[in-house]
Amino acid sequence: MFKIDEKEYDETKLSDKGKIAFSQLQKIAQKQTSLSLELQNTKILQDHHGMILKEELPKEEKLKGKKIKS
């Protein structure tokens, strides 16, 4: 069973063409979920490596009124 426009349908009663379209839509939904998870994971990795990079940036030090980078 699946819903379209708030109405339930039995996928076993679809024509062959309808069954193919239904199957394609299921695959598309799975791909969208997979891509969404992959995007979330890349955002986490981006934030993580950005934080590491910020920690590794040269520190500015003050020496007799002048800023020097180490």
C-alpha positions in Angstrom: 0.0 0.0 0.0 1.1 3.5 -0.7 -0.5 7.0 -0.6 -0.8 9.6 -3.4 -2.9 12.7 -2.8 -4.1 11.4 0.6 -5.6 8.2 -1.0 -4.2 4.7 -0.5 -3.5 2.3 -3.4 -2.3 -1.3 -3.6 0.9 -1.4 -5.7 0.1 -5.0 -6.7 -2.9 -3.8 -8.7 -0.8 -1.4 -10.8 -0.1 -2.0 -14.5 3.5 -3.1 -15.5 4.2 0.6 -16.4 2.8 1.7 -13.0 4.9 -0.9 -11.1 8.0 0.3 -12.9 7.2 4.0 -12.0 6.5 2.9 -8.4 9.8 1.0 -8.1 11.7 4.0 -9.6 10.1 6.3 -7.0 11.1 4.0 -4.2 14.7 4.0 -5.5 14.7 7.8 -5.8 13.5 8.1 -2.2 16.3 5.8 -1.0 18.9 7.7 -3.0 17.6 11.0 -1.6 17.9 9.6 2.0 21.4 8.3 1.2 22.5 11.6 -0.2 21.1 13.5 2.7 23.0 11.3 5.2 26.2 11.7 3.1 25.7 15.5 3.1 25.3 15.5 6.9 28.4 13.4 7.3 30.5 15.7 5.1 29.3 18.7 7.1 30.4 17.0 10.3 33.8 16.2 8.7 34.1 19.8 7.4 33.4 21.2 10.8 35.9 18.8 12.5 38.8 19.6 10.1 38.0 23.3 10.2 38.3 23.2 14.0 41.6 21.3 13.8 42.9 23.8 11.2 42.0 26.8 13.5 43.8 25.1 16.4 46.9 24.8 14.2 47.0 28.3 12.9 50.1 30.3 13.9 49.6 32.2 17.1 50.2 35.9 17.3 52.5 37.1 20.0 53.2 40.5 21.3 56.8 41.5 21.7 57.6 45.1 22.7 54.4 46.5 21.2 54.8 44.7 17.9 52.9 41.6 16.8 54.9 38.7 15.5 53.7 35.4 14.2 55.2 32.2 15.3 
